[in-house]
Amino acid sequence: MKSPSLFGSYAMRGWLFLSAMLFTQFSVSLNAQQISHKRNFSKQDIVAWCIVPFDSKNRGPVERANMLNEIGITKLAYDWRDNNIPTFDQELDALKQHHILLQAFWLTSGVNPSGEKGVEEVFKFLARRKVKTQIWYLFFPPAGFDSLPQKQKLGIAVSAVSYIAKRADSLGCTVGLYNHEGWFGEPENELAIIEMLKMANVGIVYNFNHAQDQIERFPKFYPKLLPHLMAINLAGLKKGDQHIYPIGQGDSESGMIEIVWKSSYKGPIGIINENTHPDAEVGLKMNMSGLKAILESIGDKTAAASF
């Protein structure tokens, strides 16, 4: 017969084991609930992108902010063109008045960004208005770039990105390398640039609308992008087709979105109007509708219900 003290010891161990099991089950259940409620795919977290030059109504700053308010989008990535430079201040003022966050500012350059007017205009504006935001940056390689050895390509690109990143860092801004076809649009090359730069304010903005040739590779390289991802812009994709479709009208974006949804990514999610519809408002609504259907199909009922 076991002594009372030994029996008590076994009873205590059993109680501790049962408690641990119950706590584990509770934690798993709680984590599952958190996964379905902590996603960044809800309407209030969506970023509008490609709605300035891609808009048949040619909305001005106030009209654009009003439109975003009306459809419930609270973040804008600003894809300006030269004709928009005089209205940078009006754009920011309108966004502030309508409680819309300036999530990002578009910027491009060639090999010598320090000598480009557009680059200087953007940095002067950001400094003057004390704007801290993401800079979505696209590098345009020079003629003959494709024939150069990889090491030389990296050196040229790193030099340009370094200038942009240092200027941005002095203002408290971050820089996202923007995939847009060609050498600079390949994730492996962007990762190599980041590795060479070793600057904390440089990351990646990944765009489905320029991923037509990367669909099959996406599950493989996405985990490598994840530590550096600053934003993801969604679009409809069809294998073997370079056209940009509304979200939900392709044959590949649903699976790619699910990969992102299941990952640890918690950053901005953009929807675009590049070639979606002449009217930016209609294009954004089409993409929100398509995203809602995909979210329902992958089980994020909470985010889907926000649209």
Secondary structure as the mmCIF struct_conf table of DSSP 4:
data_model
#
loop_
_struct_conf.conf_type_id
_struct_conf.id
_struct_conf.beg_label_comp_id
_struct_conf.beg_label_asym_id
_struct_conf.beg_label_seq_id
_struct_conf.end_label_comp_id
_struct_conf.end_label_asym_id
_struct_conf.end_label_seq_id
HELX_RH_AL_P HELX_RH_AL_P1 PRO A 4 HIS A 37
BEND BEND1 LYS A 38 LYS A 38
BEND BEND2 ASN A 40 ASN A 40
BEND BEND3 SER A 42 SER A 42
HELX_RH_3T_P HELX_RH_3T_P1 LYS A 43 ASP A 45
STRN STRN1 ILE A 46 TRP A 49
BEND BEND4 CYS A 50 CYS A 50
BEND BEND5 VAL A 52 PHE A 54
TURN_TY1_P TURN_TY1_P1 SER A 56 LYS A 57
HELX_RH_AL_P HELX_RH_AL_P2 PRO A 61 ILE A 71
TURN_TY1_P TURN_TY1_P2 GLY A 72 GLY A 72
STRN STRN2 LYS A 75 TYR A 78
HELX_RH_3T_P HELX_RH_3T_P2 ASP A 82 THR A 87
HELX_RH_AL_P HELX_RH_AL_P3 PHE A 88 GLN A 97
TURN_TY1_P TURN_TY1_P3 HIS A 98 HIS A 99
STRN STRN3 LEU A 101 SER A 109
BEND BEND6 VAL A 111 VAL A 111
HELX_RH_3T_P HELX_RH_3T_P3 PRO A 113 GLY A 115
HELX_RH_AL_P HELX_RH_AL_P4 LYS A 117 ARG A 128
TURN_TY1_P TURN_TY1_P4 ARG A 129 LYS A 130
STRN STRN4 GLN A 134 PHE A 139
HELX_LH_PP_P HELX_LH_PP_P1 PRO A 141 PRO A 142
TURN_TY1_P TURN_TY1_P5 ALA A 143 GLY A 144
HELX_RH_3T_P HELX_RH_3T_P4 PHE A 145 SER A 147
BEND BEND7 LEU A 148 LEU A 148
HELX_RH_AL_P HELX_RH_AL_P5 GLN A 150 SER A 170
TURN_TY1_P TURN_TY1_P6 LEU A 171 GLY A 172
STRN STRN5 THR A 174 TYR A 178
BEND BEND8 GLU A 181 GLU A 181
TURN_TY1_P TURN_TY1_P7 GLY A 182 GLY A 182
HELX_RH_3T_P HELX_RH_3T_P5 TRP A 183 GLY A 185
BEND BEND9 GLU A 186 GLU A 186
HELX_RH_AL_P HELX_RH_AL_P6 PRO A 187 LEU A 197
TURN_TY1_P TURN_TY1_P8 ALA A 200 ASN A 201
STRN STRN6 VAL A 202 ASN A 207
HELX_RH_3T_P HELX_RH_3T_P6 PHE A 208 HIS A 210
TURN_TY1_P TURN_TY1_P9 GLN A 212 ARG A 217
HELX_RH_AL_P HELX_RH_AL_P7 PHE A 218 LEU A 225
HELX_RH_3T_P HELX_RH_3T_P7 LEU A 226 HIS A 228
STRN STRN7 LEU A 229 LEU A 234
STRN STRN8 GLY A 236 LYS A 238
TURN_TY1_P TURN_TY1_P10 LYS A 239 GLY A 240
STRN STRN9 ASP A 241 TYR A 245
TURN_TY1_P TURN_TY1_P11 ILE A 247 GLY A 248
BEND BEND10 GLN A 249 SER A 252
HELX_RH_AL_P HELX_RH_AL_P8 GLU A 253 LYS A 262
BEND BEND11 SER A 263 SER A 264
BEND BEND12 GLY A 267 GLY A 267
STRN STRN10 ILE A 269 ILE A 272
TURN_TY1_P TURN_TY1_P12 GLU A 274 THR A 276
BEND BEND13 PRO A 278 ASP A 279
HELX_RH_AL_P HELX_RH_AL_P9 ALA A 280 ILE A 298
TURN_TY1_P TURN_TY1_P13 GLY A 299 GLY A 299
HELX_RH_AL_P HELX_RH_AL_P10 LYS A 301 ALA A 305
TURN_TY1_P TURN_TY1_P14 SER A 306 SER A 306
#
